[in-house]
Amino acid sequence: MRKHYEVLKENLKVFNTKKILDYDYTSYVVYSVIMGVVVGFATVVFHESIDFFNELFFKQTANGLYFLGAAAVIALPAIGMFIQSLMIYGAPDIAKNRGVVEVIKAVATKGYRIPLRNTIFHFIAPVISIGSGNTVGPEGPAAQLGGGLANKLAYLFGLSETKKKVLTAAGAGAAIAAIFNTPMGGIFFALEIVLLNEFSTSTFPALILSSVTSSAVSRAFLGNKSIFHFHTPQVGDYLNLYYYAILGIIAGLLSLFFIRYSNSLDSIINKKILKKVPRWALMTFVGLVMGVAGYFYKDIFGIGYNGINHILSNSLAWQVVAVLLILKFLLVPMVLNSGGFGGIFAPSLFMGACLGFLYGTGLNYLLGYQFDTTAFVLVGMGAVLGGVNFIPISSILIIFEMTKDYSFILPLMLAVVASTMIVQIVLKKSIHEHHLEKQGYRVSAKGEINLLKSLTAKQVMKSDIVLVKDDTPLPEIVKHLIESSHNTFYMIDEDGKITGTITEAELRPIITEYEHLRNVLVARDVASSSVTLIREDETLDSVLKKFEAKDADEFPVVSNSDGNKILGTISRHDVIAAYNKESLKTDIVEGLSHELLTVSKIKKTQVFEGYSILEKTAPPEFVGKSLTDLKIRSRYGLEVLVVKKTNSPFDENDKDVVVPDPNYVIREGDELILFGRDDKIEEALQW
């Protein structure tokens, strides 16, 4: 079958010269605007909810703790963290699916849905976290909110996989545009983070329309004033631009240390602390630490925009700013990794503001300059934002749009590029890609989640396996090895459980002494006791990792329900062949998608001798059944490449080309694009 797919690829390469996305432009515009309006309103509600809970905690709750006096503020973040711990306890599976990473997975994985309950949960939890004073930002949760709503609407509209992908990313970008009031920043946030720099001209209209619409809604309700207040910064002589490059390098190092510290703390908390201390106790303790810090330095509470304005207005001593930088650096990972909800955009801006202020003040004090520290503060904000999140273009645009000042754009670009370059050289990937890899996902150069995630060992394993009992004599084993096409045998005990493996590697050392040992040794004497078992439902992504870790070529596959029941074997070649097949099928589908929609009626097209493609309307007995139920591949010997899905019962031309997953349910009017041998195609014509 692999050979036939290679020939098919060669014959259809004319279609794969570029990937063409099919959009009905008018409907696409409408969908994008609707998405922007919905996300804009949701972001306004999110913003107002944070203010409401901030009022609830810091006024009403604090007044209720009057007996503590001014120290009541210490308890507020702890109360917020305790409430969040209860939410995690009540919905652990939902709680772990947090942040921008979930939106990336929804965009990059076929058929990945963001349930509405997840979106609601991750709306409430960050509101409580930020409203109770925890020093995190609203941007990550807002992006998850926007992406989640867009993903849900895309499914309700019945859009194709391609449109779902683009509009989900657009929803996340629209939320950033609304929360920051930065439409261009939202567009490039979606491109750089959510779409993992996978740029396509067909995605741009959706990103623009959604972000602009969302930002307009936000401005209508929240106003069009800049978040930050400052005088026009004086950049100074352009011969001194290298000072900003140095600031960018320092910001890159700070970003790198922050990421490393956060990752190390996450490992310590999950592998050591949480095994000894309940999460609610840890989160409450972190909340108390947060409260103590806020009691002495109130600018550390919450999002931190007020603190940044205090720094911009030069109303804080450098010693205070240094303490605030250290506290923000230490507390943000503590809050997030212990279980608190929030984002790292605002903390990045805060740390950048502190760093820029300290850097500018240091230059003036140590070298006798009269630099305007405001310029360094703004540049530092963009440099750390870009370094921590690895979003150079978005960082430049967000800072520019938030400040509405073009005078420092050159130093800003220089510092941001220097900062992100430092992080890229050391880490190679963004913090979000690292989070994806920790969850078991691999991201290819094109930003697509590993195709092997969607395949299981059972789908590609071979049922033939050579089993030898542990008391099998050596001559019989050698005979098996010579006569069998297999190069790995599996030793079983009297209960039928695999207890070892026998390969040429185990037999080669005893060949020279074979005549002396042939009547002495049995299987258990020569077998290796190292056995790696693969469950039938294990993904090929996981299997491939085990091949790499064990440096093996074949593993036995066992039943999920009974670990002693042997089903077959899976080899490294099987995994690679399965990946190539799925990757090729995806390329073929994307290459054919435009052609399939523009050709008025395809009956049967021969691809090469003996194999053809057929477009056929699904017969009535298929309607209402999933592809898994129909078992088209095993029952009819055909491969369903794509489905031309009917969108409207009133317009037969309103169709989308989709790559169906096994759970896709056939609807009336769906047209199946089938590939297989000519004799099977002829049989399908009679359906």
N, C-alpha and C positions, 0 to 999 in steps of 0.2 A: 504493500500500500504506500510505503514511503517513496518508492521509486515512481509510482504514478503521480504522487503529489509533486515530485521534483519536475516531472515532465509537464504537469499542469502549470506549475509556476513559470516554466520557460515559455509555454504557449501563451500565457496571459500576461507576460511581463510588460506588454504595451499598456496594460491598464494600471501598472504599478509605478509608472514613471513619476507620478505624484499622487498624493492622497487627496481626494476630492470629497468635501463634506456637502451633503445635500440639505439645503435649507429653503424653505418657502419664505422668502425674505419678509413679506408682509406679516405673516404670522409670527415670525421670529422677532420682529420689532415689537409686536404686541406683547409677546411673552416676556421679553426683556424689560419692557416698561412696567408691566404688571409686577414682575419680580422686584424691580427697584422700588416701586410704591410699597409693596408689602414689607420688604426688608427695611425700608426707611421708617415706616410707622413702628415696626417691631424694635428698631434701634432707639427710637425716641422713647418708647415705653421702657426699654431697658435702662436708658439714661435716667429717666425720671424715677424708676424703681430704686436705683442706687441712691439717688438723693432722698427718696422717701425712707429707706432703711437707715441711711446715715442720720436723718432726723430722728428716726425711731430709737436708734441706739444711743446717739450722743446727746440727745435732749431728754426724751421720755425715759429711757432705761437708766441713763445716768442720774436723772432726778429721783428715780426709784431707789437708787443706791446712795441716797443723800448721806447716810450714816458713815460712808467711806470718805466723804469730802471730795477733794480734788482727785484723790487716788482712785475714784470710781472708774476713771477711764482705763485703768489697768485691766479691769475685769471685762471690758466690752469686747476686745478681740477674742478673749478666751471663750466668752459666751458664743460668739459667732463661730469659732472653730468647733466648739462642742456640738452646735446645731448641725454643722456640716458633717461631723463624724456620724451623727445619727442618720443623716441622709445616705451616707456611704454604706452604713450598716443595713439600711432598708433596701437599698438598690445597688449592690456592689458591682454588678455587671454593667449597669448604666454609668455608674460613677467613674469607672476606669476608661470609658470611651470619651475622653475629654480633649478639648483644644483643637487647634488648626489641623493636627494630624488626622482627626476623624474626617475632616472635609477633604483632605488630600486622598485618603483611602476611598472615599465616595467617588472622587473624580477619576482615580487611577485604576479602580477595580471594577470589572464588569459586574453589573447587577447589585452593587453594594448600595444598600439603602440606609438612610439615617432616620430611624423611627421618630415619630413626633414626640413620643414620651421622652426620648433622649434629649431632644431640643428643649423641651419644657424644663426638664431636670437641670440642664446646663444653662438655663436662663435664671432659675431661682438660686442655685447654689452660689454662683459668683456675685449675685446681688447681695446675698447675706454676707459673703466673705468681705467684699469691698465696703459694703455699708457699715459693717462692724469695725472698720478701721484697719483691716489687714493690708499690708503694703504691697499690693499687686495691682495690675491694670485691667481695664475692661475690654481691651481690644481683641485678645484671643477668644474669650467667650462670645464677644459680639460677632466675630468671624464665624464661629461655630453656629451661632444663632442664625446668621444670614445664610450660611451654606445649608444648614438643616432645613430651614423653611423653603429655600429654593429647591432643594432636592425633593422635598415632599410635594411641592407644587408641580414639579416636572413629572413626577409619577402620576399625580392626579390628572394632569393634562394628557397623559399617555404618550409622552414624547419619546423619541428614539434615544438610544444609548449615547450617541454623540451629543445631542441637544441637552440631555440630562447632565452630561459631563461639563459642558460649557456653562450652562445656566447655574449649576451648583457652584462652580468657581466664581461666576459673576455675582452670585448672592453673597459669598464671603467677601469679595471685593467691595460690593455695595455697602455692606455693614461697616467696613473700615472707612469708606468714604463718608458715611453718615456720622460715625462716632467722632472722627477727626475733622469733619467738614473739609475733606480733601479728595475731590473726585479723581484727580490724576493719580494720587497716591493709592487710592483704592483699586484703580485699574491695574497698576503695576504690582501691587500686592498680590492680586489674583494671578498674574502672570509669573511672578518670581517665586512665590511660595506655594500656592495651591496647584497651579499647573506645572510647577517645577521647571520654569523657563521654556516650556513647550509652546512656542509662539506659532500662531496660525492666523492668517489674515481674516479667516472666517470667524474666529473667536472675538476679534476686536470690537465689532459692532455691539455684541451682547454686553461686553465688559463696559463699554462707554455708556450705553443707554442705561444699564442698571445702576452704575455708579453715579451718573449725573442725576438720574431720577431720585435715587435714594438721598443724595446730598441735598437736592432741592427740598425734599420733604423735611429733612432734618433742619435745614435753615429756616423753613417756614415756622417750625415749632420751637426751635432752640435758639434762633437768632443767627446772625451772620458775623458775629464778632470773633476775633482771634482769641484762642484760649490763653495765649501768652501776651504779656504787656511789657513793652520795652521801647526805648528810643532807637532811632535809626543807628545801627552799629557802624563804627568807623573801622574799616578793615586795615587801614594803614597803607604804607608803601608796598606795591606789589613785589618789590625786591625781597620783602620779608615773608613771602608766601611759604617759604620752606618751614617757617615756624608752625604753620598749620599742617604741613605734611608730617612733622614730628609729632604734633598732637594726634594726628590720625594713627600713627604707629603705636603711640602709647594707648590710645583708645582700643586698638586691635589687641594689644597685649592684655588690657583689662577685660575685654570681651572674652578672650581665650581663657583667662583665669576664671572668669565667672562661669563659663560653660563647663570647664573641668571641675570646678568646685561643686557645681550643681549636680553633675553626673556622679561624682564621688559620694556626695551626701545622699543621693537617691539610692545608691548601692548599699551604703551603710544602714540607712533606715529600713530598707526592705529585707536585707539579708541578715541583719543583726538585731536592730532595736525592736522592730515589730514582732520578732519571734519571742521577745521577752516582755514587751510592754504592749498593752492594748492600744489600738489606734486612737480611741477617744481620749485616753490619758495623754498620749503624745501630742495630739492636736491641741488639747486644752493647755498643756505646758507651753507649747510654741506660742499659743495665743497670749499667755501671761507674759512671756518674754517680749512679745510684740507690744503688749500694753505698757510694760515697764519702759521700753524704749520710747514709746509715744508720750509717756508721762513727762519725760525729761526733754524730748525733742519732738514737739507736736507735728512738725512738718513731715515726719516719717509716716504719719497715719495716712491710710487710704491711697488714692491714685497718685498724689504727689504734685499735682499741677500748681497748687498754691505755693508749695515749697520751691518749685522752679521759678515762679514769678518773684518770690523773695530773693532768690539768687540773682535773677536778671536785674532786679532793682538795687542790687548791691547793699541790701539791708541786713545781711548775715555776715558775721566775722568768718575769716577763713578757717579758724579752728572748728567752728560749728559745721561748716560745709564739709570739712574732712570727716567729722564724726558721722554726719548724715550719709556720706558716701560709703563708709565702712558698714554702717547699719543696714543700708539698702542692699549692699553686696551680700551680707550675711543672712539677712532675714527673708528675702524673697525666695531663695531656694528652700529655706527651712519651712516656710508656709506652704509652698507648692508641693514639695516632696513628702511632707508629712500627711498631705491629703487635702489641703486647702485649694480653693478654686480661684482662678484668675489668670491674667496674662502677663507677659514680660515686656511688652512694648513700652508702657508707661515707666516701669522701673528702669528700662534701658535709657529712656530720655532723661530720667532723674539722675542716674549715675553719670551720663554724659554731661549734663549741666554742671554737676559738682566737679567733675574732672576738668572741664573747660575753665571753670572759675578758678580752680586751684592752679591750673597751668598758667593762665593769664596773669593772675596775681603773683605767681612765682617769678615770671619773666620780669614783671615791673619791679619787684622788690630786689631780686638778685642781680639783674642786669641793668637796672635803672631806666627801663623803657617806660613809656606812657601809653601802653596799648589799652584799647577799649576792651574790657573783659567781656562785654556783652557779645562781641563777635566770637570770642573763644567759647563762650557758653553755648551759643547756638550751633556752632560747628561741632563742638564736643557732643551735643545731643544727637546730631545726625550720625556722627562717626560711631558712637557706641550702639545706637539703634541698628545701623547697618552691620556692625561687627557681630553682635549677639545673634541677630536674626538672619544674617547673610542676605540682606536685601538692599544692595547699593542704590539701585535706581529708585525704588520706593522710598528709601530713607531721604534721599535728596529732595524728592518731590513732596513728601509729607512735611518736612521742615520748611521748605519753601512756601507751600500752600498755607501751613499753619501760621507762619510769621508774615506772609504777604510782603516779603522784602527781598529784592533781587540783589542788593548791594554786596552780599557776602556769598553769592552762589559759587564763585570760583574757589575760594578757600574751602567751602563746604564740599564740593565735588572732590577736591584733592584729598581732604581728610577722610572722607567716606571710602574712597577707592583704596587708600592706604590701609585703613582699618580692615576692610573686608578681605584685602589681599593677605594680610597677616593670618587671619582665621582660615582662609582657604588653603594657604600653604601648609598649615599645621594639621587641620582637621579634614581637609579635602571636601567635606560635605557640610550641609547646613545642619543646625540643631534639630530641625524637623525631620530630616532624612535619618539622622541618628536615632531619633525616637521611633521612626518606622522600623528600622532594623532591629531595635530592641524588642519590638513586637513580632519579629519574625518575617518582616516584609523586606524584599529586596527591590531596589529602585534601579531600573535600567537607565541607560544614557538618555533615552527618550522620555523618561519620567513615567514609565508604565510599571505598575506593580507586577512582580514576577508571575508569568502565566502558570507556573507550576503550582501556585497556590490553589488553583481551581481544579487540579487533578489529584486523584488518590491512587495509592498503590494498587488497589483492587482493579482499577481501570486498565492498567498496563502490565500487570504481573503475568507471568507464564505459569500455567498450572502443572507443568511437568517438573518434577523435582526428584533427585536421587537420594533416597534414604537408606542408610545401612545401620544395622543394629550394632550396639557397642561391643558385641562379642564376635563380629564377623572376622574371619581369618584374613591375614595380610594378603595371600595370593588372590582371594576373591576380590579384595579392594583394588588390587593392581589390575585385575581383569576388567573390572567395571571402568576403571580410569582409561584403559586402552580402547575399549569398545564403545564407551559412551561419548556423546558429543558434549557433555557437561565437563567442566573442569573443577567443579566444587561439589562435594558430597556432604550430606549432613548426617551426623550420628545421632541416633535416638536410643533412649533407654527402654526398659521393658514396658513403661507406661506410654510410650510413643512420644515423649517429650524430647525436643532437640537439645542435646547436651554438648555438641562440639561440631567442628567442621574439619573436613579433610580435603586438602588441595595438593597439587604437585609440590608445593613448598614444604609440606609435612613429610612427603614420601621421598623427596630427593636425597636427604641426608642418609637414608638407610639403604639406598639402592646398592651401594658398594658392598654391603654386608647382607644383601637380600637372601642369598643361599643359606646363610647361617640363621637368619631371623624369620624366614618364611613360615616356619612351623611353630614359632614362639609368640610372635606378636599378633594382637588382634586390634580392632578399630580403636578401642579406648586407649591403647598404648601409643598410638601415633597421632590421634586427633588433637586439634587445638581446642582448648576449652572456652576460648573467646568467641561468643556468639552474640550477634546483634539481631534482634527480632524486629520486624516491621509490622505494625498493625495494618489491617486492610484499609482502614479509613485514614491512614496517615497521608498527609499531602506530599507530593513529590518534591516540594521545596524542602520539607523536613528530611526526606530520604536523601536528597542530594547533599545536604549538610552532613549527614551521617557518613556518606561515602567519603567526603572530604576529610572528616575527622578520623575515620578508621582506616583510610587508605585501602579500602576493599573494592571488589568489583561486583559482588553479588551478596544479597541478603535473603533469608527466608521470610515469607509473609505468613502471618498467623491471623486467626479469627479474632475479632474484637471481643466477642462474648466468651471465647474459650482460648486462652493463650497457648494451650497445648495442641490445638487443632491447626494443622499445617495446610495452607491453601496453595502455596506455590513459591516462586522465587521472583525477585526483581533485581535487575542488573543495572549498572551505571549506564550501559548502552541503551537500555529501555527508557531510562529517565531522559537522556539526551534526545533520543528519537522522539519521545512524546513532546518535549519542548519544541523541537524543530517543526513537528507536525502542527502543533497549535499556533506557533508563531507564523508559519506559512499560511495556515488557514485564515489567520487574522489579516495578513497582508493581502491575500486574495480577495477577501470580503471587502476590505476597504477600497481596493482597486476596482472591484466590480460594482460597488454600491451606486456610483453615479450612472454607470452604463445601464444598470438594471432598471433604473428609474426613467431613463430617457428613451430606451427602446420600447416601442408601443406594445409589442406582444411577442414574447419569446416562446416558442414551442420546444424545440430540441436543437441543441447546438453541439456538434461533435468537437471535442477538444483535441483529442488525438485518437489514433486507431484503437477502437474497442472501448473508449470511454467518452461520455457526453455529459452535458449539463442540461437539465430540464427545469423549466418554470411551469409550475402547475398549481392551480387553485386547490386549496385543501379540500378534500372530499368531506361530505357532511358527517361521516362517522368519525372524523378526526376532531371536529369542533368540540371544544370544552375539555379536551384531554391534553395533558402535558406531553412533551417530547419523551420524558422518562416513561410515561404510561404507554406511549405508542411504540417505543423500541424500534424506531425506523431503521437504525443501523443493523441490528441483529435480525430483525424480522424481514426486512426488504433488501438488505445489502446496499443501502444508499446512505450518503452523507448529506445532512441538511446544512448547506453552507450559510445561507441567510434566509430571513423571512421578510417579505414585503408586507408590512403590517398596515392594515386599513385603519385610518384615523377617523374617517367620517362615513357613516352609512349612506349619506346623501351625495357623496362625491367619490366615485370609484378611483379617481386619479390622486386623491389625497392619501398618499402612502409614505411610509418611512421604511428604509432598509435597516433591519436590526440583526445583530448577531445573537441568536437565541441561546439562553442557557438551558440546562436540562429541565428546569421547572417552567419553561415558557409554555403557556396554555394557548393552543390554537383557537383563533376566533374566526367567525364566519367572514369570508372574503379574503383571508390571508393567503398569500401566494408563496409557496415553498420553492426555493432554489435548490435543486437536488443534483448531486454528482455521484456517478457510479458507472459500472459496466453497462454496455449497450443493452444486454439482455435484461438487466434489472430496470433500466430506464424504460424499455418497451413494456415491461410488466406494470410500471408505475403509470404509463399512459392509459391503462385500462381501469385505474382507480375510479 
